[in-house]
Every structure is written in structure tokens, then in C-alpha cells.
Amino acid sequence: MLDRALLVLVRQGVPRSPQYWARNFSAKTSENVSDKKDPQSNEKLIKVAIIGVPNAGKSTLINHLIDHRVCPTSMKVHTTRSTARAIQSRANSQMILFDTPGLVGDREVKKHHIDSNFLSSCRHAVQNSNLIGVVHDISNSWNRNTLNPIMVDVLKSYSHIPSFLILNKIDTLKSKRILLDIVKSITNNQLESIKNYRIKKRKSLENAPAEVKSQAVDVEGWPHFSEIFMVSAVTGDGLKEVMNFIYSHAKSGPWEHLASETTDQTPEQLIVQSVRARLLDYLPQEIPYSLNTELEFFENMNGKIFASAVVTCPSERLERLVCGEGNGKLRQITERVTSDLIETFTVPISLTIVTRIKSKEK
């Protein structure tokens, strides 16, 4: 570990650019692509806004779709605070997925100390996309038969952009028979308008009882989805079909990123977001939402990353909760974040996480 004096002396003053990220860290590059771009090649591009309510599994889905961990994830809501790009290039096509914050109302914004730009970032991503992918969590029995009204409002506002539905977390269902009822509800029973409707091909639903096939009424839905997919972002089930669908909509146009790039985020941003995500997992209730995480030091030395993050706590009591007895909890968090970052950067990581109390130095 680097001592604090060294961190102060070599603290990074200017953030790295996305191009620095592409040059200095290895990425999982798809086969048959190269960073040297041929202006004569028939390049294709597709941009997709992945939207949904908090904790629907958007970031986990994106990580598995591009086969690279570029979106920090946690078990709590509002892990993603701003829109980020996840990129995959294969053959002559490039796919850009926008990982967006969960769609929420004003009450949630105040409760979780969400920035004023939080709500607009999702709409901005949609405006710059060719497709809208709606991720819907079907593990929650309370709201799996309806779309969030804010979601429906977004779809109505951008009805000229084709949208498709991703029913996520199907691995949590004990019986797949209820899928048909869910789909009928959230599509306003407009199954006939959906081309290549996939649930028809599922043998588990062919002989579904009449009560399961009943039409849902008085629910928020969207009747204009062009396709429906049933997936598990955790296990990867059904993701191949989603990928094929997205790439089939790629249109001729110049790529916006190098073939080796998998994200537009800087390494510094990824580290801060990864620390914040694990604070959400390891700390109870609303405590992690009151913490502020900043990168104190970052350096890439001979293929190894050295970094230090500072977690600012509003009080001594919360600092003790973050650190745990004998700093045990903070060590656990540090080990977990280090593991996450090794998977992201695919290089060795030496990470230090320290705490301080607001307006004080520890």
C-alpha cells in the first residue's frame, strides 16, 4: 500500500480522457476487429438506450451483453447516477448501449440525494438512440404486471423510436406460466402487433390454463413494443437473442469509438463508482447515500494500477459504521472493490480506501 505522504505528493490533478483509457488498459476486443479503421469499410452502428426503474438489472444486463464489467452493480437502488456508454465492436458493426439511471419520481430524488441532472440524463440518452430497450423486473410480484407511469410517459414522448421489452430475472420464477399474463398486462393485450412473438414458442405456456391467459385491465402498459425477450441477466439466459436483435438493426454509419474501447468512462470514474457500489452493498438502509466518495490518487505504473479513494462521512458515528470493528468492514469493502476492478481493468490493482469526517481530516 502507498503511504499517505506519497499520495499527497503525486496526487493526480487532471482526469484521464477516454482515449487514455483505450490506450493504457487492455480490453476484451471482439474477434475480427482492429483499432486501425479502414475508411473504405462498410461500417455499421447501432445505439440503444437501456432504461428501466431502479434495480431492474440494467447494469448487470449490459455487462453480460458486452461480456465486460464496465457498469458497477449493487443490490441497492440508484447505483447508476449518470448515463454511461458500454461499447462492443464485432465484424463491421459497433453497438453502443447507454446505461441510464433508474426512472424515479420527485420523492425518490429527495430521499436518495439525487442530482438535478439525474432525471434528464435518461431522456437525453433516448434522444440519441436508435432503439429503446425497456428492462422490466418480473421478480417483484407487486408491480410485475404493470409498467411504471414515468416509464410509459418516456415511451409516449419518444414513440417514434422503436422499443423492445426485456423481461428480466426469469430465473426467480417458480412457474413460467405467469409470463403470458405479465406480457398481456404490460403490452395492453396487443400481442398480435408484436412480430415474432417469442412466448408463443415456449412449450411451457402452450397449454396454459384459461385463468393464466386472462386479459389484464386497468394497468399501465405500452402496446407498441416491436419485440419481447425473456432473460436472466445474472445467468445469461436469453441474452444471445437480444444481441442478435440489436445487431440486426445496425445501420450504415461511421463508428464512434475504437474497436478496443468498452466504455466512455475514465478509470478514475470507474474506481469511484465501484467503491460507491460496494458501500451500498455493505452498509444498511440509507447510510451509503449520505457518503461522498472521491478519488485521491491514481497512477498506472508498469501495468499495475495504484489508487486511493476517500469516503467522506457526515459524522463520527457513521464513520465508525463504515469502518467496522478494527476496520474489518472497510477491509472487506476494499477487497471486494479490488476484485471488481481487476475484472474491469484486467490488470493488477493496489487499492486503498480511507475515511474522513466532513470538514475534518482523519
C-alpha positions in Angstrom: 0.0 0.0 0.0 1.2 3.5 -0.7 1.6 5.7 2.4 -0.4 9.0 2.7 2.6 11.2 2.2 3.3 9.7 -1.2 -0.4 10.1 -2.1 -0.3 13.8 -1.4 2.9 14.3 -3.4 1.8 12.5 -6.6 -2.0 13.2 -6.4 -3.4 13.4 -9.9 -4.6 16.8 -10.9 -6.0 16.3 -14.4 -8.5 13.5 -15.1 -7.7 11.0 -17.8 -9.5 11.1 -21.1 -11.5 8.2 -22.6 -8.7 7.9 -25.2 -6.2 7.4 -22.3 -8.4 4.5 -21.1 -8.3 2.9 -24.5 -4.5 3.2 -24.9 -3.4 2.1 -21.4 -5.7 -0.7 -20.3 -6.4 -4.0 -22.0 -10.0 -4.6 -23.1 -11.8 -7.6 -24.3 -11.8 -6.9 -28.0 -14.1 -8.8 -30.3 -12.7 -11.0 -33.0 -12.1 -9.7 -36.5 -11.8 -6.0 -35.4 -8.8 -3.7 -35.3 -8.1 -0.2 -33.9 -6.9 0.7 -37.4 -10.0 1.9 -39.2 -10.4 1.5 -42.9 -12.3 4.4 -44.4 -13.5 2.1 -47.2 -15.0 -0.4 -44.9 -18.8 -0.8 -44.6 -19.1 0.2 -41.0 -22.4 -0.1 -39.2 -23.6 1.5 -35.9 -26.4 0.9 -33.5 -27.1 2.9 -30.4 -29.6 1.6 -27.7 -30.9 3.3 -24.6 -31.4 0.7 -21.8 -34.0 2.1 -19.5 -36.0 0.9 -16.5 -36.9 1.6 -12.9 -34.2 1.3 -10.2 -32.8 -2.2 -9.5 -34.4 -3.7 -12.6 -31.0 -5.1 -13.6 -29.9 -2.8 -16.3 -26.2 -2.6 -15.5 -25.9 -6.3 -14.9 -27.6 -6.9 -18.3 -25.3 -4.6 -20.1 -22.1 -6.1 -18.5 -23.2 -9.5 -19.7 -24.2 -8.3 -23.2 -20.8 -6.9 -23.9 -19.0 -9.6 -21.9 -17.1 -7.0 -19.9 -17.6 -5.4 -16.5 -17.9 -1.7 -17.2 -21.1 -0.9 -15.2 -20.7 -1.1 -11.4 -23.6 -3.0 -9.8 -25.1 -3.4 -6.3 -28.1 -4.9 -4.6 -29.5 -1.5 -3.7 -31.2 1.1 -5.9 -29.6 4.1 -7.6 -26.1 2.6 -8.1 -26.1 4.3 -11.5 -26.2 8.0 -11.1 -25.4 9.2 -14.6 -25.6 7.8 -18.2 -22.6 5.9 -19.4 -21.7 4.1 -22.6 -20.9 0.4 -22.9 -19.4 -0.5 -26.3 -18.9 -3.7 -28.2 -17.5 -4.0 -31.7 -17.6 -7.1 -33.8 -17.0 -7.7 -37.5 -18.0 -4.4 -39.2 -20.7 -3.4 -36.6 -20.4 -1.4 -33.4 -23.0 -1.4 -30.6 -23.3 1.4 -28.1 -25.5 0.7 -25.0 -26.5 3.6 -22.8 -26.6 2.6 -19.2 -29.1 5.0 -17.7 -30.2 5.9 -14.1 -33.4 4.3 -12.9 -36.5 6.3 -13.7 -37.9 7.8 -10.5 -40.3 10.5 -9.2 -39.6 13.6 -7.2 -40.0 11.8 -3.9 -37.1 9.4 -4.7 -34.9 12.2 -5.9 -35.2 13.9 -2.4 -34.9 10.7 -0.5 -31.7 9.5 -2.1 -30.0 12.9 -2.5 -30.1 12.6 -6.3 -28.6 15.2 -8.5 -30.9 17.5 -10.5 -29.5 16.1 -13.8 -30.5 12.6 -12.8 -33.9 12.6 -14.4 -32.9 14.4 -17.6 -29.9 12.0 -18.4 -32.2 9.1 -19.3 -34.2 11.2 -21.8 -31.0 12.6 -23.3 -29.8 9.0 -23.9 -33.1 8.1 -25.5 -32.9 11.1 -27.8 -29.5 9.9 -29.1 -30.5 6.3 -29.6 -31.9 4.2 -32.5 -33.6 1.8 -30.2 -35.1 1.8 -26.7 -34.6 -1.3 -24.6 -37.0 -1.4 -21.6 -35.8 -3.7 -18.8 -38.7 -4.9 -16.6 -38.1 -6.8 -13.3 -40.6 -9.7 -13.0 -39.3 -10.9 -9.7 -41.4 -8.3 -7.8 -44.9 -9.7 -7.5 -46.3 -6.3 -6.5 -45.6 -4.5 -9.8 -44.5 -7.0 -12.4 -47.9 -6.7 -14.2 -47.6 -3.0 -14.9 -45.1 -0.5 -16.2 -44.1 2.5 -14.1 -46.1 5.6 -15.2 -42.8 7.5 -15.7 -41.6 4.8 -18.0 -44.8 4.9 -20.0 -44.5 8.7 -20.2 -41.0 8.4 -21.7 -42.2 5.8 -24.3 -45.0 8.1 -25.3 -42.7 11.1 -25.6 -40.4 9.1 -27.9 -42.9 6.9 -29.7 -41.1 7.5 -33.0 -38.1 5.5 -31.7 -38.7 1.7 -31.9 -38.7 0.0 -28.5 -38.4 -3.6 -27.3 -39.2 -5.2 -23.9 -36.8 -7.3 -21.8 -38.4 -9.3 -19.1 -35.5 -9.8 -16.6 -34.9 -12.2 -13.7 -37.0 -15.0 -15.1 -34.7 -17.3 -13.1 -36.6 -16.2 -10.0 -40.0 -17.5 -11.2 -41.1 -20.8 -9.9 -43.5 -21.2 -12.8 -43.0 -19.7 -16.2 -46.8 -19.9 -16.9 -47.4 -16.5 -15.4 -45.2 -14.9 -18.1 -48.0 -14.8 -20.6 -50.2 -12.9 -18.1 -47.4 -10.5 -17.4 -46.9 -9.8 -21.1 -50.6 -9.3 -21.8 -50.8 -6.8 -19.0 -47.8 -4.6 -19.8 -48.5 -4.6 -23.6 -52.2 -3.8 -23.1 -53.0 -7.1 -24.7 -51.5 -6.2 -28.0 -49.6 -9.4 -28.6 -50.8 -9.6 -32.2 -48.8 -6.5 -33.1 -45.5 -7.9 -31.9 -43.5 -9.5 -34.7 -42.0 -13.0 -33.9 -43.6 -13.0 -30.5 -41.3 -15.3 -28.6 -43.5 -16.6 -25.8 -45.6 -18.5 -28.4 -42.6 -20.7 -28.9 -42.3 -21.6 -25.2 -43.7 -25.1 -24.7 -44.3 -24.3 -21.0 -47.0 -21.9 -22.0 -48.7 -23.7 -24.8 -51.1 -25.4 -22.5 -51.5 -22.6 -20.0 -54.9 -22.7 -18.2 -57.6 -20.1 -19.1 -57.1 -18.1 -15.9 -53.5 -17.5 -16.8 -54.4 -16.3 -20.2 -57.0 -13.8 -18.9 -56.7 -10.3 -20.1 -55.4 -7.8 -17.6 -57.2 -4.5 -17.2 -56.6 -1.1 -15.6 -52.8 -1.3 -15.7 -50.1 0.9 -17.1 -48.7 -0.6 -20.3 -47.2 0.1 -23.7 -48.8 -1.6 -26.8 -46.1 -0.7 -29.3 -43.1 -3.0 -28.4 -41.6 -4.5 -31.6 -40.2 -7.5 -29.7 -40.2 -9.2 -26.3 -37.4 -11.1 -24.7 -37.3 -13.2 -21.5 -33.9 -13.2 -19.9 -31.8 -13.6 -16.8 -29.1 -11.0 -16.7 -27.4 -13.0 -13.9 -27.2 -16.4 -15.6 -27.1 -15.1 -19.2 -30.1 -17.0 -20.3 -31.8 -15.4 -23.4 -29.1 -12.7 -24.0 -27.9 -14.2 -27.3 -31.3 -13.4 -28.8 -31.2 -9.9 -27.5 -27.7 -9.3 -29.0 -28.8 -10.7 -32.4 -31.9 -8.5 -32.4 -29.8 -5.4 -31.6 -27.2 -6.0 -34.2 -29.8 -6.7 -36.8 -30.9 -3.1 -36.5 -27.4 -1.7 -37.1 -27.3 0.9 -39.9 -24.5 2.1 -42.2 -22.6 4.8 -40.4 -19.1 5.6 -39.0 -18.1 4.1 -35.7 -17.9 6.5 -32.7 -15.3 4.5 -30.8 -12.2 2.5 -31.3 -12.7 -1.3 -31.6 -10.8 -1.8 -28.3 -13.0 0.6 -26.3 -15.6 -0.9 -24.0 -16.7 2.3 -22.2 -16.5 6.1 -22.4 -15.8 6.3 -18.7 -12.3 7.1 -17.4 -10.5 4.7 -15.0 -11.0 7.3 -12.2 -14.7 7.3 -12.7 -14.9 3.6 -12.7 -13.0 3.3 -9.5 -15.2 5.9 -7.7 -18.4 4.2 -8.9 -17.1 0.7 -7.9 -16.3 2.0 -4.3 -19.7 3.6 -4.1 -21.5 0.4 -5.3 -19.9 -1.8 -2.6 -20.7 0.8 0.1 -24.3 0.4 -1.0 -24.0 -3.4 -0.6 -22.1 -3.5 2.8 -23.9 -0.7 4.6 -27.5 -0.8 5.9 -30.5 1.2 4.9 -29.9 4.8 3.8 -26.4 5.2 5.2 -24.4 4.9 2.0 -26.5 7.5 0.3 -25.2 10.1 2.7 -21.5 9.3 2.0 -19.3 11.1 -0.6 -16.6 9.2 -2.4 -13.7 10.8 -4.2 -10.5 9.6 -5.8 -7.4 10.9 -4.0 -4.8 9.2 -6.1 -4.5 7.3 -9.3 -1.4 6.0 -11.2 -0.6 3.3 -13.7 2.9 2.1 -13.0 4.3 -0.5 -15.4 1.0 -2.2 -16.0 -0.2 -2.1 -12.4 -2.8 0.4 -11.0 -2.3 2.2 -7.7 -5.2 4.1 -6.4 -6.6 5.6 -3.2 -10.2 6.6 -2.6 -11.6 8.8 0.2 -15.0 8.3 1.7 -16.3 11.4 3.5 -18.7 10.7 6.3 -21.1 13.3 7.8 -20.4 12.2 11.4 -18.1 10.2 13.6 -20.9 7.7 14.2 -21.3 6.9 10.5 -17.5 6.7 10.1 -17.4 4.0 12.7 -20.2 2.1 10.9 -18.3 2.3 7.6 -15.0 1.1 9.2 -16.5 -1.5 11.5 -14.7 -3.0 14.5 -11.0 -2.9 13.9 -11.6 -1.5 10.4 -12.8 -5.0 9.5 -15.8 -3.8 7.4 -13.6 -1.3 5.5 -11.1 -4.1 4.7 -13.9 -6.3 3.3 -15.2 -3.5 1.1 -11.7 -2.8 -0.1 -11.1 -6.4 -1.0 -14.4 -6.6 -2.9 -13.8 -3.4 -4.8 -10.3 -4.6 -5.7 -11.7 -7.8 -7.1 -14.3 -5.9 -9.1 -11.6 -3.6 -10.6 -9.3 -6.4 -11.5 -12.2 -7.8 -13.6 -12.8 -4.4 -15.1 -9.2 -3.4 -16.0 -7.7 -6.9 -16.3 -4.5 -5.7 -14.7 -3.3 -5.9 -11.0 -4.7 -3.3 -8.7 -3.4 -1.9 -5.4 -6.3 0.0 -3.8 -6.6 1.9 -0.6 -9.9 3.2 0.8 -9.7 5.7 3.7 -12.4 7.6 5.6 -12.6 11.1 6.9 -15.3 13.1 8.7 -16.8 16.0 6.8 -14.8 19.2 7.3 -12.1 17.2 9.1 -9.1 15.1 8.1 -8.7 11.7 9.6 
